């Protein structure tokens, strides 16, 4: 009996070819051909297949996936041992067993068994007994069910095989473009402040800075050497003065006169040139020019910049180079957008810190560090707190945080204590989702709560005077996309900078998808060869977070897009983007 | 001797494996005693756990030597 056993992590294919035994092993005999093989006709009369499928319920709880764990070496041995022990009782020709491990979404195959036999009787019997024995002895475990709630917004797009058609409801959602337009109009730039250069690193400039004077302000030498009149052809010169970089000693030069000059020093007069000291022979206070070259070795006045010339435009992010330029121009207190005051709440009792081992149903918190990382290089002050799932308890935690922090008056009167509020998780419509009432309790007017884009539904956006708030979906990939798309646009407006915009690019590989009534933002890796769509089968799929640096915009109902096609995409930055 | 923990035993011990170095080979009783010292929470699972030695279920009077790979197998649920 041929036995094939596989333990796999990836999905088991929909179609698997039957193992068909064409040849019986026979000892060499008179039917032999020259090579010693005995050709015999097809022996298999029955091919049986069994697929064990993950159901949507485990221990009375609705789940979205099951996590399987295995002791692989022993599992394989045990499966083989069981089959060997059954072969005499139920003689079959071939068995193929594939068991998937890891997280398996509901509806997908966990175990596949294929049996080839001469007649159906022994095949059916072997299959049945094998499954009974596997369930007693083979070291594979259903470790935990992943609760339905975790993949709260995109349950239907969990995997292509369980995707169902969605109810239209288009009218109740904003389209992506509508939502972005709404954000742009509702988010107003925060008042600019003057900050010393030290404190202005990474801030957005809010005034145009021009050169207050010519740079350089006068002709300066670029070499150590001797300044002489431009067309002075004397052979021997008298050195009449010495100039260092900080000196300012204008004087007249006559024919035959030279001034010793250091790099950077202002020339003593116009109409001059500098001869490099390497080309000169000096004896006492006399020099002889050994070699004449055409270079003047002078940086002319206003060669870099003229007085009044723009140096840095408003809207620019002040990186090191721009700051240095401002310093040279004497702009020591530029007008900039203020530091953003950001508050981030994570919610959900199933969330545990990264350093703990999850119990069944729990997941480690990745959204906190995601937000912190995305805002790291951006001038902001970030306060984070985790809220319990009970609304009353959550309110107490929020109130206790820092009374100053939450003294945001309702609907725009007076000043506020934070500019941007992010709430991760709890944005959906489950019983325990309280982002909506929480934002209202904090005085926010909810502008929209759904956007017709995948992933990224739900998404709550509200305003309270100059402050804005977002309720982001809990699962990490949706969270990431919503941040890059919506939060980044809002933040850009608050600091008066260009919002992230879609660009045109080319797909380097096929984007494999099923047509979906919603627009989709597909994570991709963007490099010199184009856009490489990343593997993604559910909003909970976080592995592409490590690779994604772009989101490809797939129109509604489009389905797959072929390699080489031109697409719109959004480069996803960590708010560090240059100009 | 490497001892592997699976499924709920990982929660009970807080790890997926441990190395022990007994002075001489152990029988099952002695091995359990050794493990319970380090991981008292294993006690609750003892009656439902089967031991495996080098990828095979161990017989009742099995002896575990220093170079064996031992696995604690709680009730399985494959398929």
Interface residues (C-beta under 8 A of the other chain):
Chain A: X52 X68 X69 X70 X71 X73 X74 X75 X77 X99 X110 X111 X131 X134 X135 X136 X137 X138 X139 X140 X141 X142 X143 X357 X359
Chain B: X4 X6 X7 X10 X11 X14 X52 X55 X56 X57 X71 X73 X74 X76 X77 X78 X79
